[in-house]
Each structure stands twice: as C-alpha cells, then as structure tokens.
Amino acid sequence: MSTTLFAMFGLGGPEILLLLVLGVLLFGRKLPDVGRSLGKTVVEVKKGLKGIEDEVSESSAPRAVIEPDPIKAPTRVTSSSTPKFDDSPASASVPPKL
C-alpha cells in the first residue's frame, strides 16, 4: 500500500530518502512524536470523511413517509333541552357587563 501512496505523489526512492534525511535533521529526537501526531491526524480526518459519507448516504436513502391522521368531520353536540332566552329588559340600576 505504501508504494501506491508514494507513486500517487510521484515520489521515487531518492526522493523518499531525501525526505527522511530532512525529517531527521529538522526534528531529531522529536521525529517519533511528530509521526505519531501526524498519524492521529490522518485517522481523525478519515473518521470525519467517513461520517460525512454516512450522512450523505443516509440522506439519499428513501425515508418512510409519515402519514398524518385523517381529518375527521366535526361532531354535532345536541342538548336534550332547548335553551331558554330571557327577553325581559335588564334593570336600569345595573350597568351592562362588557
């Protein structure tokens, strides 16, 4: 797999050796720590891309259609007794309520 990765960037044997020498010169004893943090970064990026791919594939998958409840006609409420209206005028001493 590593040979295909280097071939993808057009790196041959001499270029890889030059990069390793430069890495040792620049980072010295910190090179393992730098490699470890670079590896963790690559893993996190891959996880993020996988999560995005999963979200895209889920959104393109057909979802179950949620049917609303059917609309029911209103029911008529009938009372057993007929209402009684008082047509007598209100007394003058009591003001009308608003």
Backbone as XML, in Angstrom:
<?xml version="1.0"?>
<chain id="A" units="angstrom">
  <residue number="1" name="MET">
    <atom name="N" x="0.818" y="-1.193" z="0.000"/>
    <atom name="CA" x="0.000" y="0.000" z="0.000"/>
    <atom name="C" x="0.854" y="1.247" z="0.000"/>
  </residue>
  <residue number="2" name="SER">
    <atom name="N" x="1.962" y="1.227" z="0.743"/>
    <atom name="CA" x="2.795" y="2.423" z="0.829"/>
    <atom name="C" x="3.416" y="2.764" z="-0.508"/>
  </residue>
  <residue number="3" name="THR">
    <atom name="N" x="3.680" y="1.754" z="-1.347"/>
    <atom name="CA" x="4.254" y="2.053" z="-2.662"/>
    <atom name="C" x="3.243" y="2.762" z="-3.546"/>
  </residue>
  <residue number="4" name="THR">
    <atom name="N" x="1.972" y="2.425" z="-3.409"/>
    <atom name="CA" x="0.964" y="3.116" z="-4.213"/>
    <atom name="C" x="0.773" y="4.546" z="-3.731"/>
  </residue>
  <residue number="5" name="LEU">
    <atom name="N" x="0.938" y="4.773" z="-2.440"/>
    <atom name="CA" x="0.818" y="6.123" z="-1.899"/>
    <atom name="C" x="1.932" y="7.010" z="-2.427"/>
  </residue>
  <residue number="6" name="PHE">
    <atom name="N" x="3.159" y="6.475" z="-2.425"/>
    <atom name="CA" x="4.275" y="7.267" z="-2.924"/>
    <atom name="C" x="4.180" y="7.459" z="-4.432"/>
  </residue>
  <residue number="7" name="ALA">
    <atom name="N" x="3.674" y="6.449" z="-5.139"/>
    <atom name="CA" x="3.522" y="6.568" z="-6.585"/>
    <atom name="C" x="2.465" y="7.617" z="-6.916"/>
  </residue>
  <residue number="8" name="MET">
    <atom name="N" x="1.481" y="7.754" z="-6.035"/>
    <atom name="CA" x="0.433" y="8.736" z="-6.276"/>
    <atom name="C" x="1.013" y="10.148" z="-6.258"/>
  </residue>
  <residue number="9" name="PHE">
    <atom name="N" x="2.000" y="10.387" z="-5.409"/>
    <atom name="CA" x="2.623" y="11.703" z="-5.332"/>
    <atom name="C" x="3.834" y="11.821" z="-6.251"/>
  </residue>
  <residue number="10" name="GLY">
    <atom name="N" x="4.159" y="10.776" z="-6.989"/>
    <atom name="CA" x="5.290" y="10.813" z="-7.902"/>
    <atom name="C" x="6.624" y="10.759" z="-7.190"/>
  </residue>
  <residue number="11" name="LEU">
    <atom name="N" x="6.694" y="10.107" z="-6.043"/>
    <atom name="CA" x="7.932" y="10.015" z="-5.279"/>
    <atom name="C" x="8.612" y="8.685" z="-5.554"/>
  </residue>
  <residue number="12" name="GLY">
    <atom name="N" x="9.905" y="8.737" z="-5.831"/>
    <atom name="CA" x="10.692" y="7.535" z="-6.022"/>
    <atom name="C" x="11.570" y="7.294" z="-4.822"/>
  </residue>
  <residue number="13" name="GLY">
    <atom name="N" x="12.518" y="6.373" z="-4.952"/>
    <atom name="CA" x="13.425" y="6.029" z="-3.861"/>
    <atom name="C" x="14.288" y="7.194" z="-3.393"/>
  </residue>
  <residue number="14" name="PRO">
    <atom name="N" x="14.955" y="7.918" z="-4.308"/>
    <atom name="CA" x="15.818" y="9.022" z="-3.859"/>
    <atom name="C" x="15.040" y="10.143" z="-3.169"/>
  </residue>
  <residue number="15" name="GLU">
    <atom name="N" x="13.824" y="10.424" z="-3.641"/>
    <atom name="CA" x="13.021" y="11.488" z="-3.019"/>
    <atom name="C" x="12.599" y="11.116" z="-1.605"/>
  </residue>
  <residue number="16" name="ILE">
    <atom name="N" x="12.245" y="9.852" z="-1.419"/>
    <atom name="CA" x="11.839" y="9.385" z="-0.089"/>
    <atom name="C" x="13.026" y="9.446" z="0.865"/>
  </residue>
  <residue number="17" name="LEU">
    <atom name="N" x="14.219" y="9.030" z="0.402"/>
    <atom name="CA" x="15.419" y="9.075" z="1.226"/>
    <atom name="C" x="15.751" y="10.507" z="1.618"/>
  </residue>
  <residue number="18" name="LEU">
    <atom name="N" x="15.601" y="11.443" z="0.671"/>
    <atom name="CA" x="15.854" y="12.853" z="0.964"/>
    <atom name="C" x="14.885" y="13.391" z="2.004"/>
  </residue>
  <residue number="19" name="LEU">
    <atom name="N" x="13.632" y="13.005" z="1.893"/>
    <atom name="CA" x="12.632" y="13.440" z="2.884"/>
    <atom name="C" x="12.949" y="12.882" z="4.271"/>
  </residue>
  <residue number="20" name="LEU">
    <atom name="N" x="13.372" y="11.634" z="4.347"/>
    <atom name="CA" x="13.727" y="11.047" z="5.643"/>
    <atom name="C" x="14.923" y="11.757" z="6.262"/>
  </residue>
  <residue number="21" name="VAL">
    <atom name="N" x="15.940" y="12.066" z="5.461"/>
    <atom name="CA" x="17.113" y="12.774" z="5.980"/>
    <atom name="C" x="16.716" y="14.158" z="6.474"/>
  </residue>
  <residue number="22" name="LEU">
    <atom name="N" x="15.893" y="14.856" z="5.700"/>
    <atom name="CA" x="15.432" y="16.186" z="6.128"/>
    <atom name="C" x="14.612" y="16.094" z="7.411"/>
  </residue>
  <residue number="23" name="GLY">
    <atom name="N" x="13.765" y="15.071" z="7.523"/>
    <atom name="CA" x="12.968" y="14.893" z="8.729"/>
    <atom name="C" x="13.832" y="14.664" z="9.949"/>
  </residue>
  <residue number="24" name="VAL">
    <atom name="N" x="14.884" y="13.848" z="9.809"/>
    <atom name="CA" x="15.778" y="13.585" z="10.939"/>
    <atom name="C" x="16.542" y="14.846" z="11.305"/>
  </residue>
  <residue number="25" name="LEU">
    <atom name="N" x="17.003" y="15.603" z="10.299"/>
    <atom name="CA" x="17.745" y="16.829" z="10.578"/>
    <atom name="C" x="16.877" y="17.883" z="11.256"/>
  </residue>
  <residue number="26" name="LEU">
    <atom name="N" x="15.650" y="18.025" z="10.782"/>
    <atom name="CA" x="14.773" y="19.067" z="11.330"/>
    <atom name="C" x="14.215" y="18.715" z="12.695"/>
  </residue>
  <residue number="27" name="PHE">
    <atom name="N" x="13.768" y="17.462" z="12.865"/>
    <atom name="CA" x="13.049" y="17.108" z="14.080"/>
    <atom name="C" x="13.873" y="16.305" z="15.071"/>
  </residue>
  <residue number="28" name="GLY">
    <atom name="N" x="14.892" y="15.595" z="14.621"/>
    <atom name="CA" x="15.777" y="14.852" z="15.516"/>
    <atom name="C" x="15.032" y="13.877" z="16.395"/>
  </residue>
  <residue number="29" name="ARG">
    <atom name="N" x="15.151" y="14.060" z="17.703"/>
    <atom name="CA" x="14.528" y="13.139" z="18.658"/>
    <atom name="C" x="13.007" y="13.266" z="18.695"/>
  </residue>
  <residue number="30" name="LYS">
    <atom name="N" x="12.493" y="14.347" z="18.204"/>
    <atom name="CA" x="11.034" y="14.555" z="18.217"/>
    <atom name="C" x="10.344" y="13.868" z="17.040"/>
  </residue>
  <residue number="31" name="LEU">
    <atom name="N" x="11.109" y="13.247" z="16.153"/>
    <atom name="CA" x="10.530" y="12.639" z="14.956"/>
    <atom name="C" x="9.460" y="11.585" z="15.277"/>
  </residue>
  <residue number="32" name="PRO">
    <atom name="N" x="9.650" y="10.684" z="16.270"/>
    <atom name="CA" x="8.572" y="9.739" z="16.588"/>
    <atom name="C" x="7.287" y="10.435" z="17.058"/>
  </residue>
  <residue number="33" name="ASP">
    <atom name="N" x="7.437" y="11.496" z="17.842"/>
    <atom name="CA" x="6.255" y="12.232" z="18.307"/>
    <atom name="C" x="5.548" y="12.911" z="17.141"/>
  </residue>
  <residue number="34" name="VAL">
    <atom name="N" x="6.327" y="13.460" z="16.220"/>
    <atom name="CA" x="5.736" y="14.116" z="15.058"/>
    <atom name="C" x="5.004" y="13.088" z="14.200"/>
  </residue>
  <residue number="35" name="GLY">
    <atom name="N" x="5.627" y="11.927" z="14.006"/>
    <atom name="CA" x="4.979" y="10.867" z="13.226"/>
    <atom name="C" x="3.699" y="10.375" z="13.871"/>
  </residue>
  <residue number="36" name="ARG">
    <atom name="N" x="3.735" y="10.244" z="15.192"/>
    <atom name="CA" x="2.546" y="9.779" z="15.923"/>
    <atom name="C" x="1.399" y="10.787" z="15.795"/>
  </residue>
  <residue number="37" name="SER">
    <atom name="N" x="1.715" y="12.055" z="15.976"/>
    <atom name="CA" x="0.657" y="13.077" z="15.877"/>
    <atom name="C" x="0.149" y="13.183" z="14.442"/>
  </residue>
  <residue number="38" name="LEU">
    <atom name="N" x="1.042" y="13.006" z="13.463"/>
    <atom name="CA" x="0.602" y="13.030" z="12.065"/>
    <atom name="C" x="-0.322" y="11.849" z="11.779"/>
  </residue>
  <residue number="39" name="GLY">
    <atom name="N" x="0.018" y="10.682" z="12.331"/>
    <atom name="CA" x="-0.837" y="9.503" z="12.154"/>
    <atom name="C" x="-2.202" y="9.693" z="12.779"/>
  </residue>
  <residue number="40" name="LYS">
    <atom name="N" x="-2.243" y="10.276" z="13.989"/>
    <atom name="CA" x="-3.533" y="10.535" z="14.648"/>
    <atom name="C" x="-4.361" y="11.522" z="13.835"/>
  </residue>
  <residue number="41" name="THR">
    <atom name="N" x="-3.687" y="12.507" z="13.261"/>
    <atom name="CA" x="-4.404" y="13.494" z="12.439"/>
    <atom name="C" x="-5.025" y="12.835" z="11.223"/>
  </residue>
  <residue number="42" name="VAL">
    <atom name="N" x="-4.275" y="11.959" z="10.570"/>
    <atom name="CA" x="-4.791" y="11.267" z="9.384"/>
    <atom name="C" x="-5.991" y="10.402" z="9.761"/>
  </residue>
  <residue number="43" name="VAL">
    <atom name="N" x="-5.912" y="9.706" z="10.905"/>
    <atom name="CA" x="-7.025" y="8.853" z="11.348"/>
    <atom name="C" x="-8.269" y="9.701" z="11.622"/>
  </residue>
  <residue number="44" name="GLU">
    <atom name="N" x="-8.098" y="10.842" z="12.277"/>
    <atom name="CA" x="-9.246" y="11.710" z="12.575"/>
    <atom name="C" x="-9.878" y="12.253" z="11.297"/>
  </residue>
  <residue number="45" name="VAL">
    <atom name="N" x="-9.050" y="12.602" z="10.319"/>
    <atom name="CA" x="-9.586" y="13.102" z="9.051"/>
    <atom name="C" x="-10.382" y="12.006" z="8.354"/>
  </residue>
  <residue number="46" name="LYS">
    <atom name="N" x="-9.855" y="10.783" z="8.372"/>
    <atom name="CA" x="-10.577" y="9.670" z="7.747"/>
    <atom name="C" x="-11.912" y="9.416" z="8.447"/>
  </residue>
  <residue number="47" name="LYS">
    <atom name="N" x="-11.923" y="9.506" z="9.791"/>
    <atom name="CA" x="-13.182" y="9.325" z="10.529"/>
    <atom name="C" x="-14.192" y="10.407" z="10.156"/>
  </residue>
  <residue number="48" name="GLY">
    <atom name="N" x="-13.709" y="11.637" z="10.043"/>
    <atom name="CA" x="-14.602" y="12.736" z="9.666"/>
    <atom name="C" x="-15.180" y="12.542" z="8.278"/>
  </residue>
  <residue number="49" name="LEU">
    <atom name="N" x="-14.338" y="12.123" z="7.331"/>
    <atom name="CA" x="-14.825" y="11.886" z="5.973"/>
    <atom name="C" x="-15.814" y="10.732" z="5.933"/>
  </residue>
  <residue number="50" name="LYS">
    <atom name="N" x="-15.561" y="9.691" z="6.724"/>
    <atom name="CA" x="-16.481" y="8.545" z="6.785"/>
    <atom name="C" x="-17.832" y="8.989" z="7.342"/>
  </residue>
  <residue number="51" name="GLY">
    <atom name="N" x="-17.812" y="9.850" z="8.375"/>
    <atom name="CA" x="-19.065" y="10.358" z="8.939"/>
    <atom name="C" x="-19.844" y="11.176" z="7.931"/>
  </residue>
  <residue number="52" name="ILE">
    <atom name="N" x="-19.140" y="11.981" z="7.145"/>
    <atom name="CA" x="-19.818" y="12.783" z="6.119"/>
    <atom name="C" x="-20.403" y="11.876" z="5.044"/>
  </residue>
  <residue number="53" name="GLU">
    <atom name="N" x="-19.644" y="10.840" z="4.640"/>
    <atom name="CA" x="-20.158" y="9.902" z="3.640"/>
    <atom name="C" x="-21.399" y="9.182" z="4.155"/>
  </residue>
  <residue number="54" name="ASP">
    <atom name="N" x="-21.397" y="8.803" z="5.435"/>
    <atom name="CA" x="-22.558" y="8.131" z="6.013"/>
    <atom name="C" x="-23.781" y="9.042" z="6.011"/>
  </residue>
  <residue number="55" name="GLU">
    <atom name="N" x="-23.587" y="10.324" z="6.354"/>
    <atom name="CA" x="-24.704" y="11.265" z="6.361"/>
    <atom name="C" x="-25.272" y="11.456" z="4.964"/>
  </residue>
  <residue number="56" name="VAL">
    <atom name="N" x="-24.401" y="11.529" z="3.969"/>
    <atom name="CA" x="-24.858" y="11.714" z="2.590"/>
    <atom name="C" x="-25.618" y="10.492" z="2.121"/>
  </residue>
  <residue number="57" name="SER">
    <atom name="N" x="-25.110" y="9.285" z="2.446"/>
    <atom name="CA" x="-25.800" y="8.073" z="2.003"/>
    <atom name="C" x="-27.141" y="7.905" z="2.728"/>
  </residue>
  <residue number="58" name="GLU">
    <atom name="N" x="-27.208" y="8.326" z="3.996"/>
    <atom name="CA" x="-28.481" y="8.249" z="4.725"/>
    <atom name="C" x="-29.497" y="9.229" z="4.161"/>
  </residue>
  <residue number="59" name="SER">
    <atom name="N" x="-29.055" y="10.413" z="3.782"/>
    <atom name="CA" x="-29.995" y="11.407" z="3.272"/>
    <atom name="C" x="-30.496" y="11.039" z="1.889"/>
  </residue>
  <residue number="60" name="SER">
    <atom name="N" x="-29.709" y="10.264" z="1.113"/>
    <atom name="CA" x="-30.172" y="9.882" z="-0.213"/>
    <atom name="C" x="-31.051" y="8.635" z="-0.165"/>
  </residue>
  <residue number="61" name="ALA">
    <atom name="N" x="-31.017" y="7.894" z="0.934"/>
    <atom name="CA" x="-31.860" y="6.712" z="1.076"/>
    <atom name="C" x="-33.313" y="7.150" z="1.280"/>
  </residue>
  <residue number="62" name="PRO">
    <atom name="N" x="-34.268" y="6.429" z="0.685"/>
    <atom name="CA" x="-35.664" y="6.827" z="0.861"/>
    <atom name="C" x="-36.102" y="6.625" z="2.309"/>
  </residue>
  <residue number="63" name="ARG">
    <atom name="N" x="-36.781" y="7.605" z="2.813"/>
    <atom name="CA" x="-37.277" y="7.536" z="4.182"/>
    <atom name="C" x="-38.736" y="7.111" z="4.188"/>
  </residue>
  <residue number="64" name="ALA">
    <atom name="N" x="-39.159" y="6.564" z="5.303"/>
    <atom name="CA" x="-40.555" y="6.170" z="5.444"/>
    <atom name="C" x="-41.417" y="7.437" z="5.496"/>
  </residue>
  <residue number="65" name="VAL">
    <atom name="N" x="-42.494" y="7.423" z="4.735"/>
    <atom name="CA" x="-43.375" y="8.581" z="4.695"/>
    <atom name="C" x="-44.294" y="8.531" z="5.905"/>
  </residue>
  <residue number="66" name="ILE">
    <atom name="N" x="-44.350" y="9.622" z="6.626"/>
    <atom name="CA" x="-45.220" y="9.698" z="7.793"/>
    <atom name="C" x="-46.558" y="10.268" z="7.339"/>
  </residue>
  <residue number="67" name="GLU">
    <atom name="N" x="-47.574" y="9.464" z="7.474"/>
    <atom name="CA" x="-48.916" y="9.875" z="7.059"/>
    <atom name="C" x="-49.590" y="10.619" z="8.205"/>
  </residue>
  <residue number="68" name="PRO">
    <atom name="N" x="-50.167" y="11.790" z="7.937"/>
    <atom name="CA" x="-50.890" y="12.483" z="9.001"/>
    <atom name="C" x="-52.214" y="11.775" z="9.287"/>
  </residue>
  <residue number="69" name="ASP">
    <atom name="N" x="-52.744" y="12.003" z="10.479"/>
    <atom name="CA" x="-54.034" y="11.418" z="10.822"/>
    <atom name="C" x="-55.101" y="11.996" z="9.897"/>
  </residue>
  <residue number="70" name="PRO">
    <atom name="N" x="-56.053" y="11.166" z="9.486"/>
    <atom name="CA" x="-57.112" y="11.693" z="8.611"/>
    <atom name="C" x="-57.954" y="12.737" z="9.341"/>
  </residue>
  <residue number="71" name="ILE">
    <atom name="N" x="-58.416" y="13.705" z="8.589"/>
    <atom name="CA" x="-59.233" y="14.775" z="9.172"/>
    <atom name="C" x="-60.641" y="14.246" z="9.370"/>
  </residue>
  <residue number="72" name="LYS">
    <atom name="N" x="-61.142" y="14.409" z="10.573"/>
    <atom name="CA" x="-62.485" y="13.924" z="10.896"/>
    <atom name="C" x="-63.457" y="15.090" z="10.852"/>
  </residue>
  <residue number="73" name="ALA">
    <atom name="N" x="-64.654" y="14.796" z="10.430"/>
    <atom name="CA" x="-65.698" y="15.817" z="10.407"/>
    <atom name="C" x="-66.100" y="16.152" z="11.832"/>
  </residue>
  <residue number="74" name="PRO">
    <atom name="N" x="-66.417" y="17.412" z="12.100"/>
    <atom name="CA" x="-66.817" y="17.771" z="13.467"/>
    <atom name="C" x="-68.119" y="17.071" z="13.848"/>
  </residue>
  <residue number="75" name="THR">
    <atom name="N" x="-68.201" y="16.696" z="15.092"/>
    <atom name="CA" x="-69.425" y="16.048" z="15.568"/>
    <atom name="C" x="-70.345" y="17.097" z="16.155"/>
  </residue>
  <residue number="76" name="ARG">
    <atom name="N" x="-71.613" y="16.904" z="15.944"/>
    <atom name="CA" x="-72.617" y="17.842" z="16.434"/>
    <atom name="C" x="-73.029" y="17.463" z="17.842"/>
  </residue>
  <residue number="77" name="VAL">
    <atom name="N" x="-72.996" y="18.456" z="18.704"/>
    <atom name="CA" x="-73.405" y="18.225" z="20.084"/>
    <atom name="C" x="-74.841" y="18.715" z="20.217"/>
  </residue>
  <residue number="78" name="THR">
    <atom name="N" x="-75.701" y="17.828" z="20.601"/>
    <atom name="CA" x="-77.111" y="18.214" z="20.786"/>
    <atom name="C" x="-77.447" y="18.092" z="22.265"/>
  </residue>
  <residue number="79" name="SER">
    <atom name="N" x="-78.143" y="19.094" z="22.739"/>
    <atom name="CA" x="-78.552" y="19.035" z="24.141"/>
    <atom name="C" x="-79.983" y="18.503" z="24.208"/>
  </residue>
  <residue number="80" name="SER">
    <atom name="N" x="-80.308" y="17.917" z="25.316"/>
    <atom name="CA" x="-81.644" y="17.338" z="25.470"/>
    <atom name="C" x="-82.707" y="18.408" z="25.707"/>
  </residue>
  <residue number="81" name="SER">
    <atom name="N" x="-82.298" y="19.548" z="26.232"/>
    <atom name="CA" x="-83.288" y="20.606" z="26.469"/>
    <atom name="C" x="-82.956" y="21.798" z="25.578"/>
  </residue>
  <residue number="82" name="THR">
    <atom name="N" x="-83.982" y="22.510" z="25.184"/>
    <atom name="CA" x="-83.784" y="23.686" z="24.348"/>
    <atom name="C" x="-83.413" y="24.863" z="25.232"/>
  </residue>
  <residue number="83" name="PRO">
    <atom name="N" x="-82.572" y="25.735" z="24.765"/>
    <atom name="CA" x="-82.185" y="26.880" z="25.595"/>
    <atom name="C" x="-83.356" y="27.833" z="25.778"/>
  </residue>
  <residue number="84" name="LYS">
    <atom name="N" x="-83.362" y="28.504" z="26.912"/>
    <atom name="CA" x="-84.418" y="29.469" z="27.199"/>
    <atom name="C" x="-83.794" y="30.844" z="27.212"/>
  </residue>
  <residue number="85" name="PHE">
    <atom name="N" x="-84.395" y="31.758" z="26.472"/>
    <atom name="CA" x="-83.893" y="33.121" z="26.396"/>
    <atom name="C" x="-84.820" y="34.027" z="27.187"/>
  </residue>
  <residue number="86" name="ASP">
    <atom name="N" x="-84.219" y="34.960" z="27.913"/>
    <atom name="CA" x="-84.995" y="35.913" z="28.694"/>
    <atom name="C" x="-85.029" y="37.210" z="27.913"/>
  </residue>
  <residue number="87" name="ASP">
    <atom name="N" x="-86.193" y="37.574" z="27.391"/>
    <atom name="CA" x="-86.324" y="38.786" z="26.599"/>
    <atom name="C" x="-86.694" y="40.002" z="27.448"/>
  </residue>
  <residue number="88" name="SER">
    <atom name="N" x="-86.754" y="39.846" z="28.740"/>
    <atom name="CA" x="-87.126" y="40.985" z="29.571"/>
    <atom name="C" x="-85.949" y="41.944" z="29.656"/>
  </residue>
  <residue number="89" name="PRO">
    <atom name="N" x="-86.241" y="43.244" z="29.674"/>
    <atom name="CA" x="-85.154" y="44.232" z="29.737"/>
    <atom name="C" x="-84.454" y="44.168" z="31.089"/>
  </residue>
  <residue number="90" name="ALA">
    <atom name="N" x="-83.149" y="44.471" z="31.058"/>
    <atom name="CA" x="-82.371" y="44.468" z="32.291"/>
    <atom name="C" x="-82.766" y="45.670" z="33.123"/>
  </residue>
  <residue number="91" name="SER">
    <atom name="N" x="-82.583" y="45.592" z="34.418"/>
    <atom name="CA" x="-82.952" y="46.717" z="35.285"/>
    <atom name="C" x="-82.007" y="47.874" z="35.008"/>
  </residue>
  <residue number="92" name="ALA">
    <atom name="N" x="-82.490" y="49.077" z="35.164"/>
    <atom name="CA" x="-81.748" y="50.285" z="34.850"/>
    <atom name="C" x="-80.636" y="50.546" z="35.837"/>
  </residue>
  <residue number="93" name="SER">
    <atom name="N" x="-80.686" y="49.987" z="37.026"/>
    <atom name="CA" x="-79.684" y="50.282" z="38.034"/>
    <atom name="C" x="-78.378" y="49.495" z="37.817"/>
  </residue>
  <residue number="94" name="VAL">
    <atom name="N" x="-78.400" y="48.451" z="37.046"/>
    <atom name="CA" x="-77.206" y="47.632" z="36.844"/>
    <atom name="C" x="-76.636" y="47.937" z="35.455"/>
  </residue>
  <residue number="95" name="PRO">
    <atom name="N" x="-75.382" y="48.402" z="35.384"/>
    <atom name="CA" x="-74.820" y="48.706" z="34.071"/>
    <atom name="C" x="-74.500" y="47.379" z="33.328"/>
  </residue>
  <residue number="96" name="PRO">
    <atom name="N" x="-74.545" y="47.416" z="32.052"/>
    <atom name="CA" x="-74.256" y="46.170" z="31.291"/>
    <atom name="C" x="-72.775" y="45.781" z="31.443"/>
  </residue>
  <residue number="97" name="LYS">
    <atom name="N" x="-72.534" y="44.508" z="31.453"/>
    <atom name="CA" x="-71.160" y="43.992" z="31.592"/>
    <atom name="C" x="-70.557" y="43.849" z="30.222"/>
  </residue>
  <residue number="98" name="LEU">
    <atom name="N" x="-69.292" y="44.192" z="30.143"/>
    <atom name="CA" x="-68.587" y="44.073" z="28.864"/>
    <atom name="C" x="-67.724" y="42.867" z="28.847"/>
  </residue>
</chain>
